Amino acid sequence: RLKVGVLISGRGSNLQALLDAAADPSFPAEIVLVVSNVPDVAGLDRAKKAGVATATINHRDYKSRLDFDNAVTNTLENSDVEFVCLAGFMRLVTKEFVEHWHNRMINIHPALLPLFPGLDTHQRALDEGCKLHGCTVHFVRHEMDSGPIVGQAAVPVLPDDTESSLAARVLTAEHRLYPECLKLIAEQHITISDNQLTYTQVSLTAEDIL
Ligand code: GAR
C-alpha cells in the first residue's frame, strides 16, 4: 500500500474520511503519519483514535518558512512517507517543499478551481450568485490553489443557502471525493507526468463520487 502522510491544521474531517477509507485493508493507501502545524487540534485526536502516528510541528518554533517546511519533510521521510495529502493545512508552503514533493502531493480545496482560490470560498460563491459550487482535489504547484486537477465534485447552491449550509454541503462532497482521488492515484489509475494527467481504465464522473 502507498504510504501516505496527511498534513492538517485543525478539525480534520477530511483526514477522518481518509482514515475511514484506509481502515479497509483493500484500500490501496495507508495513512502512516499525521502532521499538524497547530498543537492540540481535533484532527490529531482523530489520528490517535485510528492508531496512526502523529507529530506536531509548530511553525512558530521556526525562524523561516523554509526551516519549517524542511522539518516537515524530514519528519515525513523518517516515517517513510511516499505521498502527501494536504487536508485543511492552512500554511503556504515554499517552492522548495513543492518541488521536493512534486507530483507526490495533493490538496483538497473547497471550490471548483480555478474559481475561488484562497479563503472564504463559500461566501464568494454566494456573492457571485453561483448556482453550482463544490470542491477540487489537485496536485500541488507553487502558485496557491493551483495544479493539475485530479477530481471535482459539484453541489447545487440553493436559494436560501447561508455560508454555513453551503459549506456543509460542500464538505460532505469533500469527504467522498478525497478518498476516491487518493485511491485512483494509489492504484495508478491516474498518473501524472509534467502537467499531463493520464486516466487508465477509469473516467471520473459525478456518478462515481456523489
Ligand atoms: C476543508 O473544507 C478544506 O477543503 C479546506 O479547509 C477545510 C478543512 O476542514 N481547505 C482549504 O481551505 C485549503 N486552502 P477539515 O479540517 O475538517 O478537513
Residues whose N, C-alpha, C, O or C-beta is under 5 A from the ligand:
A	BS01	GAR	G10 R11 G12 S13 N14 L15 A87 G88 F89 I108 H109 P110 G118
